[in-house]
Amino acid sequence: MNLIVNVSENWAIGKGKSLLFHLSQDMKFFKSHTSGKTVVMGRKTLESLPGGNPLPNRKNIVLTRNSDYNPEGVTVYNSIKSFLADNEDNSDIYVIGGESLYRDLLPYCERAFVTKVDATVNDADAFMVNLDAHSDWEIEETSEELEEKGYTFRFVTYKKK
Ligand SMILES: NC(=O)c1ccc[n+]([C@@H]2O[C@H](COP(=O)([O-])OP(=O)(O)OC[C@H]3O[C@@H](n4cnc5c(N)ncnc54)[C@H](OP(=O)(O)O)[C@@H]3O)[C@@H](O)[C@H]2O)c1
């Protein structure tokens, strides 16, 4: 399984249900990695997508503890255990958020595609595990520095040791 996320320097990922950064080059990177693949997300992340709709051209899996939740176009699981049991071959699955799913599915991921934005966000309310401080993870590849909307950022690939 893979994980894909954009983070600030202090590994912040969201504030008030929204993303911190809306960068078209990052969106393009996200699309190129996940198109034609399976994405898995928490219920709150699905509801934060435009119109609350699943992402096109991808199989969308959503986790919720609500057994009555069944939006159109989405495969729903009520536990990580049942999701993992049904998806043993998970090399083409991307965890796309939010905070709880990144944290709880990290142990099952082999690679993390992290867009690291050179900005510190002090008033964020959602965070990703800091992989630079995590002994199980190391950097495999770092892109050149990119720039957009006054931000500089890089695409950093982490792999599990
Ligand atoms: N920077 C990025 O790349 C990025 C990407 C995505 C999201 N985000 C940010 O992340 C934040 C949202 O994160 P979040 O943690 O609040 O929400 P979330 O992970 O999207 O959704 C949480 C919900 O998922 C369900 N869930 C979580 N763990 C579960 C489990 N083990 N079994 C069954 N259901 C489970 C629960 O739904 P029920 O309540 O329905 O039971 C839970 O309330 C927002 O700020 C958003 O902007 C950032």
PDBQT file of the ligand as one rigid body, heavy atoms in Angstrom, charges set to zero:
ROOT
HETATM    1  N1  LIG A 201      -2.794  17.379   3.194  1.00  0.00    +0.000 N 
HETATM    2  C1  LIG A 201      -3.380  16.326   2.646  1.00  0.00    +0.000 C 
HETATM    3  O1  LIG A 201      -2.824  15.733   1.705  1.00  0.00    +0.000 OA
HETATM    4  C2  LIG A 201      -4.703  15.865   3.168  1.00  0.00    +0.000 A 
HETATM    5  C3  LIG A 201      -5.421  14.847   2.531  1.00  0.00    +0.000 A 
HETATM    6  C4  LIG A 201      -6.660  14.462   3.050  1.00  0.00    +0.000 A 
HETATM    7  C5  LIG A 201      -7.169  15.088   4.178  1.00  0.00    +0.000 A 
HETATM    8  N2  LIG A 201      -6.459  16.074   4.789  1.00  0.00    +0.000 N 
HETATM    9  C6  LIG A 201      -6.962  16.760   5.978  1.00  0.00    +0.000 C 
HETATM   10  O2  LIG A 201      -7.226  15.806   7.003  1.00  0.00    +0.000 OA
HETATM   11  C7  LIG A 201      -8.232  16.342   7.870  1.00  0.00    +0.000 C 
HETATM   12  C8  LIG A 201      -9.296  15.287   8.106  1.00  0.00    +0.000 C 
HETATM   13  O3  LIG A 201      -8.733  14.218   8.849  1.00  0.00    +0.000 OA
HETATM   14  P1  LIG A 201      -9.620  13.421   9.898  1.00  0.00    +0.000 P 
HETATM   15  O4  LIG A 201      -8.747  12.436  10.620  1.00  0.00    +0.000 OA
HETATM   16  O5  LIG A 201     -10.404  14.407  10.707  1.00  0.00    +0.000 OA
HETATM   17  O6  LIG A 201     -10.702  12.707   8.971  1.00  0.00    +0.000 OA
HETATM   18  P2  LIG A 201     -10.676  11.398   8.002  1.00  0.00    +0.000 P 
HETATM   19  O7  LIG A 201      -9.524  10.503   8.357  1.00  0.00    +0.000 OA
HETATM   20  O8  LIG A 201     -10.824  11.828   6.602  1.00  0.00    +0.000 OA
HETATM   21  O9  LIG A 201     -12.059  10.729   8.406  1.00  0.00    +0.000 OA
HETATM   22  C9  LIG A 201     -12.265  10.290   9.720  1.00  0.00    +0.000 C 
HETATM   23  C10 LIG A 201     -13.446   9.359   9.736  1.00  0.00    +0.000 C 
HETATM   24  O10 LIG A 201     -13.098   8.147   9.058  1.00  0.00    +0.000 OA
HETATM   25  C11 LIG A 201     -13.727   7.057   9.710  1.00  0.00    +0.000 C 
HETATM   26  N3  LIG A 201     -12.709   6.167  10.273  1.00  0.00    +0.000 N 
HETATM   27  C12 LIG A 201     -11.459   6.505  10.685  1.00  0.00    +0.000 A 
HETATM   28  N4  LIG A 201     -10.801   5.413  11.150  1.00  0.00    +0.000 NA
HETATM   29  C13 LIG A 201     -11.677   4.381  11.031  1.00  0.00    +0.000 A 
HETATM   30  C14 LIG A 201     -11.594   2.995  11.360  1.00  0.00    +0.000 A 
HETATM   31  N5  LIG A 201     -10.506   2.469  11.908  1.00  0.00    +0.000 N 
HETATM   32  N6  LIG A 201     -12.661   2.223  11.118  1.00  0.00    +0.000 NA
HETATM   33  C15 LIG A 201     -13.802   2.740  10.551  1.00  0.00    +0.000 A 
HETATM   34  N7  LIG A 201     -13.934   4.044  10.233  1.00  0.00    +0.000 NA
HETATM   35  C16 LIG A 201     -12.879   4.847  10.478  1.00  0.00    +0.000 A 
HETATM   36  C17 LIG A 201     -14.617   7.651  10.790  1.00  0.00    +0.000 C 
HETATM   37  O11 LIG A 201     -15.849   7.951  10.149  1.00  0.00    +0.000 OA
HETATM   38  P3  LIG A 201     -17.256   8.025  10.927  1.00  0.00    +0.000 P 
HETATM   39  O12 LIG A 201     -17.187   9.221  11.818  1.00  0.00    +0.000 OA
HETATM   40  O13 LIG A 201     -18.259   8.154   9.831  1.00  0.00    +0.000 OA
HETATM   41  O14 LIG A 201     -17.389   6.728  11.702  1.00  0.00    +0.000 OA
HETATM   42  C18 LIG A 201     -13.867   8.928  11.122  1.00  0.00    +0.000 C 
HETATM   43  O15 LIG A 201     -14.674   9.924  11.758  1.00  0.00    +0.000 OA
HETATM   44  C19 LIG A 201      -8.780  17.596   7.192  1.00  0.00    +0.000 C 
HETATM   45  O16 LIG A 201      -8.176  18.746   7.750  1.00  0.00    +0.000 OA
HETATM   46  C20 LIG A 201      -8.299  17.442   5.752  1.00  0.00    +0.000 C 
HETATM   47  O17 LIG A 201      -8.123  18.676   5.095  1.00  0.00    +0.000 OA
HETATM   48  C21 LIG A 201      -5.255  16.480   4.297  1.00  0.00    +0.000 A 
ENDROOT
TORSDOF 0
